[in-house]
């Protein structure tokens, strides 16, 4: 445990950031999995709805620096292709 005041503050702030980052990454992954599940079930309307949510969560993750922009582009492209193949 740190003794210096600023070091104590760093421990607290880094713990808060860790929680927020984990939450953002987790919600993104959950949205992607829901989208994939709807695609696998051949449910067009649900797949489109889940795709919109997944893209929104992916964009939020990029904006906050959780994932790289190329990974985001790859994920969005992959999900969009799969959703469009249902139509």
Helices and strands as residue ranges (DSSP letters): H 5-40, H 44-63, H 69-84
